[in-house]
Amino acid sequence: MKSDRLLSILLLLQTRGRVPAHELAGRLEVSVRTIYRDIEALSASGVPVYAERGRHGGIELLAGFRTDVTGLTADESRALFILAAQGAHAALGLDKALGSALRKVMAALPAPFRPAAEVTSRRVLVDATRWKGGPRRAVDLDVLQDAVFTDRRLRLRYRHGGETEPRTYTVDPYGLVSKAGIWYLVADRRGSPHLFRADRVRAATLLPEPVRRRPGVELADAWEVLRRQVEERPGALDVTVRVRRSRLDMFVRLNAATLAELPEDDGASEWVTARLSHGSVREARTLLAFGDAVEVLAPAEVRQELAATAAAISSVYEGG
């Protein structure tokens, strides 16, 4: 709608200062001629906006002019206030800043939208942590944040899963990512992307050298590569199981991260077949927690591993 576009132009100019007409056209996906017509419309409505042609020209508001209008719709204001429930800002030490910012936005919202925005933060709660995740080691993100925002290299003492002693790495950070309540540092090590869980960082030292990122690579690009490596592991082990219907809901909830296929349930049989993607044979041992409610059908090496583990457990309790 033209009114939305005019408001977008006004807010962009207020934020950015002088902006070339072709850049506004690209941002708003219209022609340059349309932008100039919109500028005439803003001027006619009393907004002190003018255009300067030439190599260094552009469109600009008269110095000192500002408007308090936010341009937020009812849905946009609700979406913004849901941020207050997500919790990521607290780990970054920004919870007070966010609260202050939301109060300022609330004051600037159109009066009809204020009640809905206020109710949103009390009616919608976003808890990004997984069920029964257990206690986690406290995470100190201060040094990691400093490296990310000052574009400096980091020296990490980092303990990998399954290892007892930490290793030392020098890395070039791209940024921090919160995934399902867990913080990760995305960084290059020797020119290739790596993922470091923040709660496994035993020590972090900010180095004086500037960060050495690969040209043209942003945080989102590096994260996408790493995310795919985790979710689409080439060496993943396909495990076919059958699950008793009475335990199916619990099975799906606890194995959501590895569940590769769950055929549509016809509701007729006692057992439901599913396919999981595990990283190793030993990883499939977690299926023993379901007792006789889950049976591995294939591959044979997983059946053998679970049988051997069950026999070892049985021997511990024999004669007790």
Secondary structure as GFF3:
##gff-version 3
##sequence-region A 1 320
A	DSSP	alpha_helix	2	16	.	.	.	ID=ss1
A	DSSP	alpha_helix	21	28	.	.	.	ID=ss2
A	DSSP	alpha_helix	32	44	.	.	.	ID=ss3
A	DSSP	beta_strand	49	52	.	.	.	ID=ss4
A	DSSP	beta_strand	58	61	.	.	.	ID=ss5
A	DSSP	alpha_helix	74	82	.	.	.	ID=ss6
A	DSSP	three_ten_helix	83	85	.	.	.	ID=ss7
A	DSSP	alpha_helix	88	91	.	.	.	ID=ss8
A	DSSP	alpha_helix	95	108	.	.	.	ID=ss9
A	DSSP	three_ten_helix	111	113	.	.	.	ID=ss10
A	DSSP	alpha_helix	114	123	.	.	.	ID=ss11
A	DSSP	alpha_helix	142	150	.	.	.	ID=ss12
A	DSSP	beta_strand	152	158	.	.	.	ID=ss13
A	DSSP	beta_strand	167	179	.	.	.	ID=ss14
A	DSSP	beta_strand	182	189	.	.	.	ID=ss15
A	DSSP	beta_strand	192	197	.	.	.	ID=ss16
A	DSSP	three_ten_helix	198	200	.	.	.	ID=ss17
A	DSSP	beta_strand	201	210	.	.	.	ID=ss18
A	DSSP	alpha_helix	219	231	.	.	.	ID=ss19
A	DSSP	beta_strand	237	244	.	.	.	ID=ss20
A	DSSP	three_ten_helix	245	247	.	.	.	ID=ss21
A	DSSP	alpha_helix	248	254	.	.	.	ID=ss22
A	DSSP	beta_strand	259	261	.	.	.	ID=ss23
A	DSSP	beta_strand	271	278	.	.	.	ID=ss24
A	DSSP	three_ten_helix	282	293	.	.	.	ID=ss25
A	DSSP	beta_strand	294	298	.	.	.	ID=ss26
A	DSSP	alpha_helix	300	317	.	.	.	ID=ss27
###
